[in-house]
């Protein structure tokens, strides 16, 4: 015996399907990323979904600068007017050409070379830890500076500018389309082969880990991109990208910070720099120094 | 009482659709990291001078090789059009870069990425093929395989020919392996190179370069033609410095007020504490301050 579904039920089913088709991907997607998730049972969801709890890459610990690039601009104080590679405009060059560390010292501006746009370039150590569930803190021994990376929200307006400004942090990165991502084969023999098959790991399925920490800093006091007075203004914006990984050869943990400084006042175009840090066991080498206008750190 | 086949299929199709939607969360909001296109360099080569091995963890044999290098070696007929190893080839200005990929027509998987720059051209195989055996031919472009780690393309290169880490003679051997991490940060592309050369480095050497997306960029032709022997360098000679005889080795240190020992590199020189040590080291009288005009 045949039975037909009532038309109304079919229509309702279609409507329901349509609604689901719209709602489920979004809801499931948000669920997959942890939004709105609640633990089983009646216990209230604690801080489980805070930036601290869901951090995909642990950046905490002690890190030491390894200066392999631009050594002569970082390990010594470059000469006045040595602004090679920095895309300074004419106004910026004028400021750099007038650099006077004695005046900076006398004016209480010795921290100009330790502001957010430059501090990662200053050789030294970092101590990175969570100040609270929403704030990642970076202490530097060079210049004894503190940076606070605020997750969520935006920079409040009307605050007085500071050397380190106001930093808004987020985990960013786009995972690859795994249908086309592919995967490399093993290294056979050679120095790398002896230490394991680099590139032979399992193919990323879903690539669930966002790639990097993005930090945008504004509201900074005017400072120096280099210790020799190469300037950035209070209109500058700093974008930073923090990537942590393990060196496949030595198994050392590395933190690479790419810094993009945009400054409509002194730069012709954004200035891009990189800083490399190696993880160290603890703070035993911590060597706090005050801001110094005429020292490399 | 039962359903018609049509009704059953409709209901089964409905639940299949629901399950399908549940099974595909998250994917639709993510796009592929697209590395392809034209990229304009923003970190040019370091403008290093002869005798500038700063920040390079050279060992003693590596330093001796570097000190023996003579700038005119690049003018020998056999070297004029010699390519750089792939990584320094990406750093030598103008390292305009074009990245493309090739799809497997059957699977639509990415078979390889093709990186093409003025001084460098190589492919990164993404199809899971193994690296060739040690005895296979070595090339300036090496042999690279890659995989994705999150949004980072990681590739490993070996089978390199002997070359240089810098254009000022710091050497790289055919035993070297390079692991490269490629990240796209919006319209900024960065590559972190981790160079492992057990012959001339005491530890892996890490450095980085950046490019900015520039779809209007046009990479010029490569107009390199070898000059006949004897037209630039006297025929039959290979310019070089014998050990201890390099009379321009300390020029860099002299110009910048750096202790000569520090300018010769080594792992120790890369650490912040070395700044303190340099204060106790001897520097040479500075006889020129024209250094800021010099760029490689």
Interface residues (C-beta under 8 A of the other chain):
Chain A: X1 X2 X3 X4 X5 X10 X13 X17 X20 X21 X24 X25 X28 X29 X31 X32 X33 X64 X65 X66 X67 X68 X69 X70 X71 X72 X75 X76 X78 X79 X81 X82 X83 X84 X85 X123 X124 X125 X142 X173 X174 X175 X176 X177 X178 X179 X180 X181 X182 X183 X184 X185 X186 X187 X188 X189 X190 X191 X192 X193 X198 X199 X201 X203 X204 X206 X207 X208 X209 X210 X211 X212 X214 X239 X241 X243 X245 X247 X248 X249 X250 X252 X254 X256 X258 X260 X270 X272 X274 X276 X285 X287 X295 X296 X297
Chain B: X1 X2 X3 X4 X7 X10 X14 X17 X18 X21 X22 X24 X25 X26 X27 X28 X29 X30 X31 X32 X33 X42 X43 X44 X46 X47 X52 X54 X55 X56 X57 X103 X108 X109 X110 X111 X124 X125 X126 X127 X128 X129 X130 X131 X132 X133 X134 X144 X145 X146 X147 X148 X149 X150 X151 X152 X153 X154 X155 X156 X158 X175 X176 X177 X179 X181 X183 X185 X188 X190 X192 X194 X196 X198 X203 X204 X205 X206 X207 X208 X210 X212 X256 X257 X258 X262 X269 X270 X271 X272 X273 X274 X275 X278 X289 X291 X292 X295
